[in-house]
Amino acid sequence: DTEVTQTPKHLVMGMTNKKSLKCEQHMGHRAMYWYKQKAKKPPELMFVYSYEKLSINESVPSRFSPECPNSSLLNLHLHALQPEDSALYLCASSHLALAGGSYEQYFGPGTRLTVT
Amino acid sequence: RKEVEQDPGPFNVPEGATVAFNCTYSNSASQSFFWYRQDCRKEPKLLMSVYSSGNEDGRFTAQLNRASQYISLLIRDSKLSDSATYLCVVRTLRSYNTDKLIFGTGTRLQVFP
């Protein structure tokens, strides 16, 4: 089973709202990722968690706050977003990177976020 | 220069055609290489990993040339269902146990009847 699930599928929020995106996997992966994808662009990495600890933050604004409560779950807390933050937010997971390994990342279906 | 470069296309081909996509990457320390497929408004799905010896999966053949930092994907006997965007993806090791995928901008394929 290579399934990564994400909720909600769609989200519309105002600029003063607080919302959370959720991601779950049961493949035993210890690396989890958040990506942002705008239309006709490739996914852009936002955050990486390894062993439930934040290992990469790609200079993402603080209005995006990730959280990894356990090895299966990954959340992205949203607060005071801007209209330009509207995008498809993708979660992915993989086994941990080891030099010489080839660990594929598996993506969830994404949350399509619209900020009004 | 982008880290991973692809011809954006679109490639418009008839059913049954053979089509080839190319990709170049700039970081010679890149660890692993992949082709992902992405349908409109869907998530990227792993199509295949790419190995130095070349590998084949049904109608799909991937090749890697590390010396030239070049990756290719060949699709034979194209089907209508092959219409999608094909993303060339390179994995680099950022730190111990943490890696990063670098995506090309994708090549759009449209197969017509």
Interface residues (C-beta under 8 A of the other chain):
Chain A: A31 K41 P42 P43 L45 V48 S50 Y51 S55 I56 L88 L90 S94 L96 A97 L98 A99 G100 G101 S102 Y103 E104 Q105 Y106 F107 G108 P109 G110 R112
Chain B: Q31 S32 F34 R41 K42 E43 P44 K45 L46 S49 L87 R91 L93 R94 S95 N97 T98 D99 K100 L101 F103 G104 T105 G106
